[in-house]
Amino acid sequence: MYVPRDPRFQFWGELAELMMIAAQAGAERAQQALRKRRKGYRTRRPGLHTPLWNVCAALLRQNLRPYGSKVRLARYLGIPRQRLNDYLKARSRLPDAEVLLRMLHWLSEKTAKNSRDLTL
């Protein structure tokens, strides 16, 4: 950019440069404000949109009726018993993949043991 060397015009040149910087900053802010934003990733909650989890939770609740079985399952999963209650009874959370796989493993072992006991 050409800046006049005459001291009378130096002020106006600096003012024009500052206004240009401010305009660029304003344009960047406007661009960011108008940019299309992602809605973000939302955590799933148990309900109508989780039919497979609903079936799994019902099967787990059915097998957790005997006294002390919830505590033993929570210890096997390595989670607090209250967290297990959040998953199955309160239905306020969904387990992560590792915990869900361990639940399914526990459920399959439990049903296999029950079917062996019936054949004997």
N, C-alpha and C positions, 0 to 999 in steps of 0.2 A: 504494500500500500504506500502510495506517495504521501509523505508528510511535508508540508511546506516548511521552509527553514526560517521564514520571517517570524519573529517572536509574537507578533500580533495574531498570527494564525495558529500558533502552537497549541493554545488552549482549546480551540475548536477541533483540532486534529485529535487531541487526547480525548476530548469529549465524544467524538465520533467513534473512536476505538473502544471506549468503555460501553457505549450504546450497542456496538456490534457484539461485544462479549455478552452483554445482558440479553440481547436478542437471541443469540445462539443458545444460551442457558434456558431461556424461556421456551424456545422451540423444542429442546430436548425434553423438558418437563411435559410439554403438551403432547409430544410423541409418546412418552411413557404413560401418560394418563389415558390416551386414546388407544393404546395397544390392547389387543384382545387378550384378556387374561384367561388362564385355565381355571376351571372350577375347582381344581384340586382333587386330591384323592380322599375319598371319605371312607371311613371305617364302616364295614358292614355291621349291622345289628341283627340279632336273631328276630325272626318274624316271618311274614308271608313270603319274603324274597329268599328265604333260606330253607327250602323244603327238605333237602337232604340232611341238613343239620337237625331239623325238627324230628325226623325219623330216628336219627342217631341218638339224640337226646332222650327221646321216648324209650328207646331200647335200653339205654344206660340207666334211666330212672327205674325201669322195670327190674333190672338186675341189681339195683342198689337198695332194695327193700330190706334185706337182712341187717340186723343191728351191727354197726361197726364197719360196714362195707364201704361207706363213703370215706371214712378216715383211711382205710387201707388203700383205696384207689388214689386218694390225694397224695399219700406217701409214695405210691408207685409212680405217680406222675411228677412228683417233686414240686408240688404247688400247695399253697395253703388250702385248708378245707373250705374256707370262705370263698375262695376263687372258684372251686368246684361248684359251690352253691350258686355263684353268679352265672356260671355256664348253664347249669341244668334247671335250677328252680326259679331264680330271679329272671333269667333270660335277658340279662343286661349286657352280656359280652359273648364274644365268640373266641374259642381257643385258637392259638396259632397252630401251624401245620404240625410241628413236632408233638405237641400235646395231643392234638387230635389223632395222630397216628398211634400214639401210645394208648389212647382211649380205645381205639378200634382193636388194637392188639389185645388189650385187657378183656374187651368184650368177646372177642373170638375165642380166647383161652377159656373164659368163663362158660360160654355156650358149649364149647367142645367138652369141657369137664362135665357139664350137666348131661350132655348126650351120652358120654361114657358111663355115667352113673345110672342112667336109665337102662342101658343095655345089659348091665350086670345083674 
